[in-house]
Amino acid sequence: MMVRVDMVVTIKYFGWLSSEIAPQIKVEVKGGERIRDIVKLPEDVSIEDFILLKNGQTARPDDPVEDGDVISVMPHISGGNKFKG
């Protein structure tokens, strides 16, 4: 009998995202998901508007995720916050 083990990816949110969503969450993934598939964001923003890191390295929204990955999601730090009043 084969037992399927789901993978776990950690997502860390920084800046205003940490208070809007959570500082950190763990997400179970089945395989084949991309960063854009698992990162949760408010409806009125796009993942392309954020800095993404995968295990400390620059990442893109369409990069695949694997078991144990740590994804960091950070708003840009200059020019203010266009998403908050």
C-alpha positions in Angstrom: 0.0 0.0 0.0 1.4 3.4 -1.0 1.0 6.3 1.4 0.9 9.8 -0.1 2.6 12.4 2.0 1.7 16.0 1.3 4.5 18.6 1.1 4.6 21.6 3.5 5.8 25.0 2.4 6.2 28.0 4.8 5.1 31.4 3.6 6.5 34.4 5.5 4.8 37.8 5.1 6.5 41.1 5.8 5.5 44.7 6.2 1.8 45.4 6.2 1.1 41.9 4.9 2.2 40.4 8.2 -0.6 42.2 10.1 -3.2 41.8 7.3 -2.6 38.1 6.7 -0.2 36.6 9.3 3.6 36.8 9.9 3.9 33.2 8.8 1.7 30.3 7.6 2.4 26.7 6.6 0.6 25.4 3.5 0.2 21.8 2.4 0.9 21.3 -1.3 0.3 18.3 -3.5 3.0 18.9 -6.0 3.1 20.9 -9.2 2.0 24.1 -7.5 3.8 27.4 -8.2 4.4 30.3 -5.8 1.4 32.2 -7.2 -0.8 29.2 -6.5 -0.1 29.1 -2.8 0.5 32.7 -1.7 -2.6 34.3 -0.2 -3.0 38.0 -0.9 -5.9 40.5 -0.5 -8.1 40.6 -3.6 -7.1 44.1 -4.7 -3.4 43.4 -5.1 -1.3 41.3 -7.5 1.5 39.0 -6.6 3.6 40.8 -9.2 3.6 43.9 -7.0 5.7 42.2 -4.3 9.3 41.0 -3.8 9.4 37.2 -3.6 12.2 35.0 -2.2 12.3 31.3 -2.3 14.7 29.9 0.3 16.5 33.3 0.5 16.9 33.6 -3.3 15.0 35.9 -5.7 12.0 34.1 -7.0 9.2 34.7 -9.6 5.5 34.0 -9.2 5.6 31.0 -11.6 8.5 29.3 -9.8 7.6 25.8 -8.6 7.5 25.0 -4.9 8.8 21.9 -3.2 8.6 20.3 0.3 10.4 22.4 2.9 10.6 25.6 0.8 10.3 29.0 2.6 8.6 31.7 0.5 9.0 35.3 1.7 6.6 37.9 0.4 7.6 41.5 0.9 6.1 44.8 -0.3 8.6 47.2 -1.9 10.1 49.4 0.7 10.3 52.8 -1.1 7.7 55.1 -2.3 5.1 54.4 0.3 2.2 52.0 0.2 -0.1 52.4 -2.7 -2.5 49.8 -1.4 -3.3 51.4 2.0 -5.1 54.7 2.5 
